[in-house]
Amino acid sequence: MFEKNSPERHVHGDSDDDENIHIDTNDALEIIDVDPSAENQLDTLDIDDQMDDDEEEEEEEDDALLKLSHHKSGSSIFTISIDPRTQNRVCSGGEDDRCLVWRLDTGELIHEYPPFDDSVHQVCWSFDGKYLCACDMRGQIRCWSDNADGIPTTEIWSFHTGNDIELMRFHPSAHVLFVGTNDSQLWLFKIPSGEYKIMHGGSDTEIITLEILSNGKQCICGYGNGHIKLWDLKQCSIVWQYDNSAEGDAATNNNNNKCISMCLNDEQTLVACGSADGNCRVLNLNTGKLLSSFACFQPSSIKSSTGGESRNDGVDNADDEEEEENEDETATTIESVTFGTGHLLICGTLSGYIYIWDINTKLLRSTLNLQSGIVKCLLNEGYLLYTACLDGHIRLMDIRNGEPLKEWKSGGGQGCEIMDMVITKDKRHLLCAYMQGLCRIFKLKE
């Protein structure tokens, strides 16, 4: 999910402007429907026609330059990563317990590693492409380097954390591997020696998100209980921590504050954290102070505890209401968050909406309805937003005005949901991993 080879950034001090920002509740909310041709046709459909349509898999164009079927058909591919040095070696891992390396230009399979014990859901290359690491959900980690033929088949280190792994990535400028587990532990491994130290989050909740600061000496983590912590990597100590359960406003009066996505601004002064409760919180990176909280959900997804139509009493009613509430919580999850040009903050939700906020004024600039759940957003040149969606489409838009620019389709059908997306360093190709067990390569420009 992460582009870590960004240029050196300069950290600016805290600004007094943070406390002078205000919000005008009378400002209008603009909702832009990216696909206005898709209208609700339920009233005109015959029930039999609906059943027939459900039985048939939807077929559509496939705009991929290459479609690769190296993984087991029907088994989700969870992760995909490009070698930053050659930009032509790609590693993918999936539900079939397999980790594969293949060529980007031809799609040719280079190597298949011995099976893991469980689904391979994280793979990553070191900043210089010297090492490749992969891990499975049960806690097994393996690391390889190149053999004499330049193929990463030499296993130089392996380890088992003893707990489920939630995230894994390399330091952006050192051979240090970061691994976060479901018991709030953050492991730092020196590669290839395997020496490690552990930073414990102080609870039994999982580490879900992590960003490494450009100074290389600190990292910030988001946890399953909603906590956000800035760590000093040398001292293994907490610089500051934020607990959003103490906010006390109506928008956070639920127990679903789990941190799902996170990003830093270019100046390394702000951190934005998208949560499962549909709120994106922006904090001062130097102090941990909450600057603003942006609500990213539609009014229809907010339920009153006493509202709604009356139903027959009984246990089934309570179960139905709980199920609907769970669905709403899932739908409002902010899966991806990124800072854009012009002090903009972009949030993509599982309900299919893009929210574009102005950080300085705290005003909602526009809302884009993509009509399909958003899995990941990647920003190019500060204003070109690529979004990977559950309908298998990749949509490109200009965040400055919300204008849709291009759309790539993936053939539709069962399992067309995108699980991961990456873009090559030269911005010429886009790669996606799918639930159906396929990888696709799309050409962005010549």
C-alpha positions, 0 to 999 in steps of 0.5 A, a space after each residue: 500500500 505504500 510508496 516509500 521512495 519519496 524525496 527527502 522532506 523538510 520538517 517544519 515546526 508547529 504553527 499557530 495557524 492550527 488553532 485559528 482554523 474554523 468550520 462553517 456548518 452552513 457551507 453546501 455539500 457537493 456530491 458528484 456522481 462519477 457515473 451518472 448513467 447508472 440509475 436505480 432501475 428497481 421499479 422497472 425490473 421484473 422479478 424473473 428478469 432480476 433472477 436471470 440477471 443474478 445467475 449470469 455473470 456480468 461480462 465487460 471489457 478487459 483493458 489489461 495489457 497482460 493478464 496473469 494466472 500464475 496463482 491458483 484460480 479462485 484464490 485471492 491475491 492479497 499483495 503485490 510489490 515491485 522491485 524498486 531497483 530494476 522495476 521489472 521484477 514483481 512479487 505477489 502473494 496469495 490465499 493459495 499459500 504461495 509467493 511468486 516472482 515474475 517479470 513485469 514486461 512479459 509476465 513470465 514466471 521467474 520463481 515459485 518459493 516453497 509453500 508457506 503455512 498459511 496465506 501470504 498476505 505481505 511481501 516487500 522489497 528492500 529500498 535497493 532491491 537487494 532483499 525480498 521478504 514475504 510473510 504469512 498470516 500465522 507469523 512465518 517470515 522468509 527473506 531472500 537475496 539474489 543468486 548468481 543469475 540475479 534471481 532472489 532464490 537464496 534464503 538468507 533468513 527466516 523467523 516466526 513471530 509466534 503471533 499473527 502478522 498484520 503488516 510488514 515493510 522495509 525501512 525506506 533507506 536501511 536494511 531494517 524490516 518492520 513487522 507488526 503483529 496482532 498483540 500490538 508488538 512492533 518487531 524491528 529486524 536487521 537484515 540479513 543478521 536477523 538481530 531484532 528488538 521489540 516495541 510493545 504497544 502496551 495492549 493486546 490489540 493489533 497494529 494495523 497501519 504504520 508510516 516511517 518518517 523521512 528522518 528514518 528515526 521515528 515511525 507512527 503506528 495506528 492500532 485496532 483500539 484507535 490509538 495512534 503512537 509516535 515511536 522513537 526507533 533508537 530508544 524504543 520509546 513512545 514520543 506521544 500517543 493519542 487515544 480517540 476514545 476520549 474525544 467525547 463527541 457524537 461521531 465517536 460514541 461507538 466502539 469502532 475506532 479502529 485505525 484502518 489507513 494512515 498517511 503523512 503530508 509532504 512537510 511531515 507536520 501532519 498525520 491523517 488516520 482513517 478509521 472504521 467509524 468513518 472519521 478521518 482524524 488529522 493530528 499535529 505530527 510533532 505534538 500529537 494534538 488533534 487538529 480536526 476530525 472529518 466525518 466521511 459518511 453519508 447521512 443515510 448511513 447514520 442510524 438513530 438508536 430509536 428511529 426507523 420503522 417499527 418491527 415485530 418484537 423478538 430476538 430476530 429483530 435485535 439480530 437484524 438491527 445488529 447486522 444492519 449496524 455492522 454493515 453500516 460500520 463496514 460501509 463507512 470504513 475509510 480504506 485509504 487516505 492521502 494528502 494532495 496538492 493545495 492543502 487537500 485531504 482525500 479519503 476513500 471509503 468502502 461505501 464507494 465515496 471519495 471525500 475531498 477536504 480542505 485542511 486549512 478551512 476544514 470544509 468539504 470541497 466535493 464528494 465523488 460517488 464511484 458506486 463501488 467500494 474503494 480498496 486503495 487510492 494512489 496519488 500522482 503529481 499531487 492531483 491525479 488520483 487512481 482508485 482501485 474498486 471492488 467492481 474491478 475498475 480503476 478510476 482516474 480523476 482530478 481531485 482539484 475539480 473532481 473531474 473523471 479522466 479515465 477508467 480501466 475495466 477488468 473484465 467483470 465476473 465473479 472475483 473481480 474485486 481488486 485486493 491491491 494496486 501499485 504503480 511503477 516508479 516511472 508511472 507507465 504501468 499500473 498493477 493490480 491483484 484480484 480476488 479471482 486469483 489473477 494479476 493484471 498489468 495496465 498501461 498508463 502511458 507510452 
